Amino acid sequence: MPACYKPPHLRCTETQWKVIILSRSHTVETSAALGFGVVMMKESELLRLCFFDYHRQNQVDIKVVRIFNTYGDRMHPYDGRVVSNFVVQAIKGEDITIYGDGSQTRSFCFVDDLIEAIIRMMNSEKGFTGPVNIGNPGEFTIKELAELVIELTGSKSKIVYLPLPHDDPLQRKPDITLAKAKLDWEPKVALREGLGKTIEYFKSIKLEDYEQPTNHTAHKSSQKEEAS
């Protein structure tokens, strides 16, 4: 099958489909130029376009959710997410790296809450397609997250600050109004409780059994561009 093969029933253009494939294949390189968040946002928009066109063309019931930052046990320790990064660094006693001053905010949804929301979405009334935002609207600064991870792990890790990439958003917070109204759902697991379960899981596995990724260069590229 060709690398950019587009299923014939999807009505997005060949160019749009290639953008989807390329954004998946070359996320690091593309994010260096456009910003990782921009790449992911555009990919999501194009995928929704394909699914909704398929829904309209074939009258097939679909359900669409937008998943915001999710964490929990069984995460890959080297998946590059901020929670796994911080927890692994703390367990190893390494410095915890924060980009910028740590004042940028994120919202973290525990995996159990996410699964419950998806099940409710799949069981929602016929004809309701979404998209529905699924995430935890509670905001924490990156610095607060790092401090909480250090506290819960009992680590002696220190926080070090690196330059903030120009494409790093200062806030990510889902609006779950529709999820509350249509799914009668909102997250139940507080960050402290969820982090405790996540840390317990990471401590129970052998980190050396997991393959570490090659050096991620997106932030470095962004910093070089900003410096130049």
N, C-alpha and C positions, 0 to 999 in steps of 0.2 A: 504494500500500500504506500503510495507517495507520501512524503512527509507532510505536505500541505493538503492532503485529500479532504475534500469537504463533502459530508454526507449530502446526497442529492435532495433530501427533504427539507434541509435547512435553507431558508430564503435569504440569509445574509449574503452579501456579495463575496466574490472570491477574495477581493482585497481585505474586507473585514475579517474573513475567516483566517487569512494569512497573518493578520495582526494578532489574532487570538493565539495562533500557534507560535508565532515568533515571541510574543510576550511571555509565553510559558517556557520556551526554549532558551531565551536570552535575557532573562529577567535582570541578571546582574549587570550585563553590558548596557541594556536599555535604561535601567534605573540610574546609571551613572549620568546619562544625558538628560533624562526626563524627570527623574525622581521616582523612587520605588512606589510611593503612594499613588502617583499619577498613572503608572503602568497598571497597577492592580485595579484602580478605579475604571480605567478604560476597558480593561479585559472584562470586568464584571458587566459593564454596560453593553458590550458587544455580545456576551453570552446571553444576557437577558433578552436582547433583541432577537437572537436566534430562537430562543425558547418561546417567546411570546408570538413570533411569526408562525412557528410550528403549531402553537395552540390555536391561533386564529384560522390558519389554513385547514387544519385537520380536526378541529373541534375536540381536541384532546384535553382532558382536565390536567392542569399542571399546578404545582405549588412552588412558590419562589420565596426564599428567605435570604436576607442579608446577614451573614454571620460576622459579628464584631469580635474583638480580642477574646479568645477562649483559652483556658488553661486547665490543667488537672493531671491526675495520675495517668500513666501510660503515654505521656508526651515523650517524644524523642529528646534525649538530653542535649543534642546538638542541632536542634531544628532552627536555631537562630532567633527564636522569640525572646522577648525581654524577660519573661518569667523564668524560662528554662535557663537562659544565660546567667541570670542572677543567682538562681538556686545552685547550679553547678559550680559557679565561681565560689560561692559561699561554702559549699561542702568541701571543696578542694583547698579552701583557705587562701584563694587567690584574690587579688584586688577586684572589686566590682567596678566595672567601667560604665560611666554615665556620659552621654553626649550632651554638651551644654551644661547649664547649671542645675538641671534636674527639675526645673519648675514646670516643664511641659507635662500635661495630664493625659492619662489613659484610663480606660474603663475595662475591667477584667471580669469575664463571666466564667463561672466554674462549669466544667463539662457536663455534670449531672443536670444543671439547669438548662443548658443548651439542648440536650437530648430530649428533655421533657417538652421544651418548646417545639422542637421539630415534630415530635409525635403528635402534639396537639394541632400543629399546622396540617399534617397529613390527614388528620381526622376532622378537619374543619369542613364547613358546609360546601357542597358542590358549587362550583362557579366562583368561589373566592380564591383568587390566584396569588394575591400579594402584589408586589413584594412586601415582606414584613421584616422589620429590623429585629434581630435577636442578639441581645447583649445585655450587659449590666450598666445602667446609667450612672452608677456611683463612680465619681472621679477621684483618682489619686495621682499625686505627682510621682514622677519617676524616682525622685529622691525618697519619697515616703515608701515606695515599694522596696527600694534597696535597703532602707533602714529596717523595714519589717522582716525582710528575708534574713538579714543578719541576726535580728533578735530571735526569730523562730528556729534558726539553725544553730544558734549559739556559736557562730563563727567569729573569728578574729579578723575577718577580712576588712580591708579599708576601702573607702569609696574614692575613686580617682575620676577626675573630670577631663574629658577630651573635647575638642572643638565640635560645636553643633553643626551638622550638615545643613546646607541651605534648604534642602527639600524635606526636612524633618518637621511634621506638623506639630503645632504647639498644643493642640487639643484633639482628642477623639472621644466622642460621647454619643452613643446611639439614642435616638428618640424611639421609645418602645410604646408610645401611645396606642398604636394600632394593635400591637401584640396584646396589650391589656384589654382592649375593647373586643377584639375578635377571637382571641384565644384564651381569655381570662388567665393570662400568664404574666408573671414577673419573677425575676430571679430571687432565690431564697438563701443561697449560700453566701455568707459574708466573706470578704477577702481573707481575713485572718484564718477562718476555718478552712477555706479552700486551699490556701497556701500550706497550712499544716498538713493536709492530706497529700498535697503534691510533694512536699519535702520528704514526708515519710516514704513515699514511693521511690523517689530518687535515691534515698539512703538505702533502700532495699535491693537496688540493682547494682551490677558491676559496670561502672561507667566505662571501664577499659574495653568492655565487650562491644561498645558502640563506635561506629566509624565517625571520626570527626571530619567536618567538611574542609575543603580547601579554603585558603584565606579569602574572605569576602571583601571585595574591593569597591563596592558601591559607595560606601561612606568616604573611603580614601579618595576616590575619583571626584566626588562632590567637593571635598575639602580642597583638592588641588585646583579645581575650577574656580572656587571662591577666592583662593589665594591669588590666582593669576588675574 
